[in-house]
Amino acid sequence: MKTIAELLDWGTLELGSTAIVAYETKILLTHILQCDNTFLYDNPDHSVSEEYIKQFYRYIERRKSNEPLAYIIGKKEFYHLVFDVTYDTLIPRAQTELLVKTVLALQSGEREILDLGTGCGAIGCTLAFHHPHWKVTGTDISAKALEVAQKNADTLQLKNISFIESDWFDALNGKQFDLIVSNPPYIRAQDVAHLFGKTLFEPRVSLSWGQTGFEVFELIVSQCIPYLKPRGIIALEHGYDQAEKLQFLLGKDFQHINTVSDSAGNARLTYGYRKE
């Protein structure tokens, strides 16, 4: 048997001996032992069973192959909530919390919200959690992703969100919403390997939807008007260099168009109001 301290030291050394590696090693071990960091700190000499040691070794090997931590433990924190994730869903990013924060500030009262391309449901479920009087609909082309989204909604005990399997707007039957929000796959096809390495763990369709990365915005903007109420809002996350082009694209049917930058000063999302 090995102790908690021995496993943490070994795991950190195997992964590269950096501060982030030490943090991830603790996350992996707390997940296996079903404990918190305090238990690790208070019990460095605690002996770990062989079964858990073998599981920890497997987790470390998976992380060494650059598999995302969220997939290894099956969970990811987003906007102070915890979501299940699988290989069928994109891992929620911290940068997307800005999209949620912006949308929460844009609307009040009873509203109907569409989360387009919901994935694991992080955006839609978070909006529904913070505004119980909103009615949220999440759509995705992946039935398996929607299973994960529904599980997350059930875990959060949300009664004001539902999910529809749909290729973008196809299955919505003309239903109109007060706000459409989306973090669509906007990465250029040629950039995927550069950003994520040779082994891609996340669904490619959730990251890139075309050669330029802008095709998805052209589709959403060209099809969204029938699904937005007058003065309805569309809010889209995008790449740092896509804001100006997206503003121009929205200009035909939208007004009061604004772009919001993240903490690093990069343009991160753009929203606008449908013209009456």
C-alpha positions in Angstrom: 0.0 0.0 0.0 0.9 3.6 -0.4 0.0 6.7 1.5 -1.9 9.8 0.3 1.4 11.8 0.4 3.3 9.2 -1.6 0.6 9.0 -4.3 0.4 12.8 -4.5 4.2 13.1 -4.8 4.3 10.3 -7.5 1.4 11.7 -9.5 2.8 15.2 -9.5 6.3 14.0 -10.6 4.7 11.9 -13.4 2.7 14.8 -14.8 5.5 17.4 -14.6 5.9 18.9 -11.2 4.1 22.3 -11.7 1.6 24.1 -9.6 -1.3 23.2 -11.9 -0.1 19.6 -12.0 -0.1 19.4 -8.2 -3.7 20.8 -8.3 -4.9 18.3 -10.9 -3.3 15.4 -9.0 -5.2 16.3 -5.9 -8.4 16.6 -7.9 -7.9 13.1 -9.3 -7.2 11.6 -5.8 -10.1 13.4 -4.1 -12.4 12.1 -6.9 -11.2 8.5 -6.3 -11.4 8.6 -2.5 -14.6 10.7 -2.6 -13.1 13.2 -0.2 -12.1 16.9 -0.1 -8.7 18.6 -0.1 -9.0 19.0 3.7 -8.9 15.2 4.1 -5.8 15.0 2.0 -4.0 17.7 4.0 -5.1 16.3 7.3 -4.2 12.7 6.5 -1.0 12.5 4.5 -0.1 9.1 6.1 -3.5 7.5 5.4 -3.0 4.2 3.5 -4.8 3.9 0.2 -6.2 0.5 -0.9 -4.7 -1.3 -3.8 -7.9 -0.9 -5.8 -7.8 2.9 -5.5 -4.0 3.0 -6.2 -4.6 1.1 -9.5 -7.4 3.5 -10.4 -5.1 6.5 -9.6 -2.4 5.1 -11.8 -4.9 4.7 -14.6 -6.0 8.3 -14.2 -2.5 9.6 -14.2 -1.7 7.7 -17.4 -4.8 9.1 -19.1 -3.8 12.6 -18.0 -0.3 12.0 -19.4 -1.9 11.3 -22.8 -3.4 14.9 -22.5 -6.9 13.6 -21.9 -8.8 16.5 -20.3 -9.2 16.3 -16.6 -13.0 16.9 -16.9 -13.4 13.7 -19.0 -11.3 11.6 -16.6 -13.5 12.5 -13.6 -16.6 13.1 -15.7 -17.4 16.5 -14.2 -16.7 20.2 -14.8 -17.5 23.2 -12.7 -19.2 26.1 -14.6 -20.6 29.3 -13.0 -20.4 27.8 -9.5 -22.4 24.7 -10.6 -21.1 21.2 -11.4 -22.0 19.5 -14.7 -21.5 16.0 -15.9 -19.6 15.8 -19.1 -18.8 12.9 -21.5 -16.9 12.4 -24.7 -20.3 13.3 -26.4 -20.2 16.9 -25.0 -17.9 19.9 -25.2 -16.2 20.7 -21.9 -17.6 24.0 -20.6 -15.0 26.8 -20.6 -14.5 29.5 -18.0 -14.6 32.1 -20.8 -18.2 31.1 -21.6 -19.2 32.2 -18.1 -19.0 35.8 -19.6 -21.8 34.8 -22.0 -24.0 33.6 -19.2 -23.2 36.7 -17.0 -24.1 39.0 -19.9 -27.4 37.2 -20.7 -28.4 37.2 -17.1 -28.0 41.0 -17.0 -29.9 41.6 -20.3 -33.2 40.1 -19.4 -35.6 40.2 -16.5 -39.2 39.0 -15.8 -40.7 36.0 -17.5 -38.8 35.1 -20.6 -38.5 32.3 -23.1 -34.8 31.4 -23.9 -33.3 29.2 -26.6 -29.9 27.7 -25.9 -28.8 26.7 -29.4 -26.3 23.8 -29.5 -26.7 23.1 -25.7 -24.2 20.2 -25.4 -24.1 19.2 -21.7 -26.6 22.0 -21.0 -24.2 24.2 -19.1 -25.4 27.5 -20.5 -29.1 26.7 -20.5 -29.2 25.0 -17.1 -27.2 27.9 -15.5 -29.7 30.4 -16.9 -32.6 28.3 -15.7 -31.0 27.8 -12.3 -30.5 31.6 -11.8 -33.9 32.6 -13.2 -36.5 30.0 -12.2 -39.3 32.1 -13.9 -37.5 31.8 -17.3 -38.5 29.0 -19.7 -35.4 27.6 -21.3 -35.2 25.3 -24.3 -31.9 23.6 -25.2 -31.3 22.1 -28.6 -28.6 19.9 -29.9 -28.1 17.6 -32.9 -26.6 14.9 -30.7 -29.1 12.7 -28.8 -26.3 11.5 -26.5 -25.4 15.0 -25.6 -29.0 15.7 -24.8 -29.0 12.7 -22.4 -26.2 14.3 -20.5 -27.9 17.7 -20.5 -31.1 16.2 -19.2 -29.2 14.4 -16.4 -27.6 17.7 -15.4 -31.0 19.4 -15.4 -32.3 16.6 -13.2 -29.4 16.8 -10.8 -30.0 20.5 -10.4 -33.8 19.8 -10.0 -34.7 22.2 -12.8 -38.3 22.3 -13.8 -38.1 25.2 -16.2 -35.8 23.7 -18.9 -36.5 21.2 -21.7 -34.5 19.7 -24.5 -35.1 19.0 -28.2 -33.0 17.1 -30.6 -32.6 19.4 -33.5 -30.2 20.4 -36.2 -30.0 24.1 -35.2 -33.6 25.5 -35.7 -35.0 22.6 -37.7 -37.2 21.0 -35.1 -38.5 24.2 -33.4 -41.6 24.5 -35.6 -41.6 28.2 -35.7 -41.6 28.7 -31.9 -40.4 32.2 -30.9 -38.1 33.2 -28.1 -37.2 36.4 -26.2 -33.5 35.5 -26.4 -31.3 33.1 -28.4 -28.0 32.3 -26.9 -25.2 30.1 -28.3 -21.6 29.1 -28.0 -21.3 27.6 -31.5 -18.4 25.8 -33.1 -16.5 28.8 -34.4 -12.9 27.5 -34.6 -11.2 27.4 -38.0 -10.8 23.8 -39.2 -7.1 24.2 -39.7 -6.6 25.4 -36.1 -8.2 22.5 -34.3 -5.0 20.3 -34.4 -2.9 23.3 -33.4 -5.1 24.1 -30.4 -6.0 20.7 -29.2 -3.1 18.4 -30.4 -3.1 15.3 -32.6 -5.5 13.4 -30.3 -8.8 15.2 -30.2 -10.9 14.1 -27.2 -13.8 16.6 -27.6 -16.4 16.2 -30.4 -15.0 17.9 -33.5 -18.4 19.1 -34.5 -18.6 21.0 -31.2 -15.4 22.9 -31.9 -15.4 23.5 -35.7 -18.2 23.6 -38.2 -16.3 24.9 -41.3 -13.1 25.9 -42.9 -13.2 29.5 -41.8 -15.0 29.1 -38.5 -17.5 31.8 -39.5 -19.9 29.5 -41.4 -21.9 28.7 -38.3 -22.6 32.4 -37.6 -23.8 32.8 -41.2 -26.2 30.0 -40.7 -27.5 31.0 -37.3 -28.0 34.7 -38.2 -29.6 33.9 -41.6 -32.2 31.5 -39.9 -32.8 33.0 -36.5 -35.3 35.9 -37.3 -38.5 33.7 -37.5 -37.6 32.3 -34.0 -37.1 35.7 -32.3 -39.9 37.9 -31.0 -39.8 41.5 -32.0 -37.0 43.2 -30.0 -35.7 39.8 -29.1 -32.0 39.4 -28.4 -29.4 37.2 -29.9 -26.1 36.6 -28.0 -23.3 34.7 -29.5 -19.8 33.7 -28.2 -17.1 34.0 -30.9 -13.4 34.1 -31.5 -11.3 37.1 -30.7 -11.0 38.1 -34.3 -14.6 37.5 -35.4 -16.4 40.4 -33.7 -16.2 43.0 -36.5 -17.4 40.6 -39.1 -20.2 39.3 -36.9 -21.4 42.9 -36.1 -21.6 43.5 -39.9 -23.5 40.3 -40.4 -26.0 41.2 -37.6 -26.5 44.7 -38.9 -29.1 43.9 -41.5 -31.7 42.6 -39.0 -30.4 43.7 -35.6 -29.8 47.0 -33.8 -28.0 48.2 -30.7 -25.3 45.7 -31.4 -22.6 45.4 -28.7 -19.4 43.3 -28.3 -18.2 42.4 -24.8 -14.5 41.6 -24.1 -13.2 39.1 -21.6 -10.7 39.8 -18.8 -7.8 39.5 -21.2 -9.2 42.3 -23.4 -10.3 39.9 -26.2 -13.6 40.4 -27.9 -15.5 37.3 -26.7 -19.3 37.7 -27.4 -21.6 39.9 -29.4 -25.3 40.6 -28.9 -28.0 42.6 -30.6 -31.7 43.3 -30.6 -34.0 42.3 -33.4 -35.3 45.3 -35.4 -39.1 45.7 -35.1 
